[in-house]
């Protein structure tokens, strides 16, 4: 991952039917496509070490290792969080 890209980690339970997480992934795609030059989306299993670290058990999105959204998130919430984290990162670069 490039240093200047924000990490969006998408956690999906292993063996989950695609029909169960397609709407979830569509929401993520709708939002992250607006930030395609500044985010990197990574798919991970809920059985991974990262999932354990974050306490993830089901469909979930982690933004920049700090903000956690469950599967019923609103697109606007995710968009606002990415915008806010991007702005904070830019301010840190200027300092």
C-alpha positions, 0 to 999 in steps of 0.5 A: 500500500502506498503511504499516502493512501488511506486504508479501507479494510473490508471484513467478510466472514469466510463462507458467507454467500455472495448474495449476503454481502453484495449490497454491503460491497456495493455501498463500499464501492459507491463511496470509495469510487469517489476517493479512488486516488486516495484510498486503498480497499483491502478485503479480509476474512473475519478469521484474520489477525486484523479482525481479531485486533479490531474485534470484528465478527461479521461484515464490517469496514475499518477506515484508517485503522480507527473508525469501524462501521457495521454492515448497516452503515449509511453511505454518507457516514462512510463518505464523511469519515473518509473526507474527515480522515483525508483532511486530517492527513493533509493537515498533518502533512502541512505541519 
